[in-house]
Amino acid sequence: MISIRKVRELTLGRPSGAAGTQHISAASSLVRHRDNLYIVADDELGLAVFPAEGTEDGYMIQILEGRLSHDADARSEDKADLESVALLDAFGDHEHGALLALGSGSGPKRNRGALIPLREDGSPSDDHHLVDLDPLYAKLMDDLKDLNVEGAAVRGDVLTLLQRGNSAKGPNARIDLDLTNTLKSLEREEPLAPDSVRGISEYPLGQSHGVDLCFSDASSLHDGRLVFSCSAEDSASSGSDGATVSSAVGIMDEDGDVTTLEEIDGAVKLEGVAAYLNGEDIEIFLVTDADDPKVASPLYATEL
């Protein structure tokens, strides 16, 4: 059993985003880079930036066009469902790297993402652009009928996506995309190519209290391992929320085998993970979805 400690709440310096609140309430994925944490929320069209240390308020920039309703039900119907964000090293004209935010693909309005180039100091630039995921996701749905991409991370020469499998038609899966082809598409501002798919591997993660554990995010380590979060959520399909029974953190080795899977102490709904090596330890940041627009998502930390 892994113990986690609360670091802060994800509060913003000014009211931002669809709900007009001064916090993030539906945090879904995060990346740690230099002195910042970058977070996407599934009911927002923006990227939130927070300091990796301390409790200063963060800020949000809009990365997808459009406007979402303040009404929670209407927002849920129209949301882009940004569920994953990955850090890309320098490529093409993006000499300081970039962030790639991806929609889940769990509905027709959720097949878009955004590329956000980074400045020299690691902060996000204003030169972000839309990423069309339709062709790639259509290809993936040939094998994964109930597509729900929840995590993304670069591992060597592949961009790994994690499919959340809380549906009879959509198993947990690791999707490997050829990184070179993917970066070429991003540099040319073209849709992500279906022929970038290298392979799809299913991952049964077992159950907690009779409910399947399902992927919720991914973060790569410099040694080639992949840290992932997962949760057991008692919902009828991948597109609806249910009661969270438990969550866990796992490690996948370079060959794709799950070598570690430990539950979190407490019934929290883990949605995002950012991990990095600190000597022999793996330091981990975690975010959860508050499932209530009036409540700020918390940031947690732990070590393995």
Secondary structure, 3 states (H helix, E strand, C coil): CECCEEEEECEEEEEECCCCEEECCEEEEEEEECCEEEEEECCCCEEEEEECCCCCCEEEEECCCCCCCCCHHHHHHHCCCEEEEEEECCECCECCCEEEEEECCCCCCCCEEEEEEECCCCCECCCCEEEECHHHHHHHCCCCCCCCEEEEEEECCEEEEEECCCECCECCEEEEEEHHHHHHHHHCCCCCCHHHEEEEEECCCCEECCEEEEEEEEEECCCCCEEEEEEEEECCCCCCCCEEEEEEEEEECCCCCEEEEEEECCCCCEEEEEEEEECCEEEEEEEEECCCCCCCCEEEEEEC
